[in-house]
Amino acid sequence: MPISFFDLLADEGWEPLEFFQGDPTFYWNDGGFIANAPVDIAATLDGAMWRSTNVEPAFRWQGRRIRPDFTVPKRHVNHPQLMIVVGGQLTVEYGANGEQTRQLGPGEFWTGDEGVPFTITSGPEGVTYLECWDLQPLGLIETTWHDDGHWKRRESGSKKFPQP
């Protein structure tokens, strides 16, 4: 594995995190794939999140950044997940109805159990964090998204997902 030295809080080494409506690992809580859901994942999330190009994927970590005061819609994943905040603030609401809340600052972490729904909201300065799963390859992570009011809706009646 390569050895890298970089500042995760620096502006270099970040690129937009793109979301595709037809992603086969994205499911909709009401059934089926998000491709057929009444929401637009790209319109909701694109431009709000970035991924680090410096974090070595062989370590199973992913660097993430979220713009200030943005809530990522409710979701749950099929494997336990760990998030460590590096900079800024992250609020995690979790549980079937979001009944538990944790606010995290730099150096603090949260572990989510598989199947437990959660939302994350960045603080007023945004947030930079690392996330990982004890799973290889990461393509085996399945995300089930929930309709929680944070989504941009697709046009009425549209059941065809956009192509890349």
Beta strands, then each sheet from edge to edge (+ up, - down):
strand 1: 14-16
strand 2: 26-28
strand 3: 49-52
strand 4: 61-66
strand 5: 71-77
strand 6: 81-94
strand 7: 100-104
strand 8: 109-112
strand 9: 118-132
strand 10: 143-145
sheet 1: 1+ 3- 4+ 9- 5+ 10- 2-
sheet 2: 1+ 3- 4+ 9- 6+ 7-
sheet 3: 1+ 3- 4+ 9- 6+ 8-
end
